[in-house]
Amino acid sequence: MQRERKAAKNLGIIMVVFLLLRMPFFTVIIVDPFVQQSTDPVLWDVFLWLGYINSSLNLFLYGFFNRSFCRKILMPMVCRNCLPGTSPAIDLSQTRKEGAQCANQQ
């Protein structure tokens, strides 16, 4: 029962954020033809960017509420040196031979 409650809460939060950020744009799209396209272009841009913000927030909302999603998607994005118990990032600009030589010199 606890799992279902948590899933319902997560879905509710994601849906509320979606509605708050996307509803203004969809409302203007539906209403604008009936008011002879009198919506200010700046207002169009603001509502459009609210939709873009919603799309970018979804990644973080899912990552915040879902541990497995967080481990698989968000963790590679953060600095691995800052996290306790993880190995430092690998320098992919070097070849294997150059990396071994560099490690031997240190």
Beta strands, then each sheet from edge to edge (+ up, - down):
end
